[in-house]
């Protein structure tokens, strides 16, 4: 069963007619109201933007394992080193 939360806050937004048409089309494609689509999209982006700034909690044994992993010496990974030293797909260089 889904718990419903009452929305009491309002956010006003000015946008171009083209932007509104695009949002409305996307909302319709997902069978959502425009408000639901915009809210869910904005909250998703907000979560992404804040992901690396969140506090996380670990049990003492998990914290020990996490700290040990961070403190462990760097492993040599030749395949990874080779991959990172190759030109990228968008570098404009031949990678044949």
Order of alpha helices (4+ residues) and beta strands (2+ residues): alpha-alpha-alpha-alpha
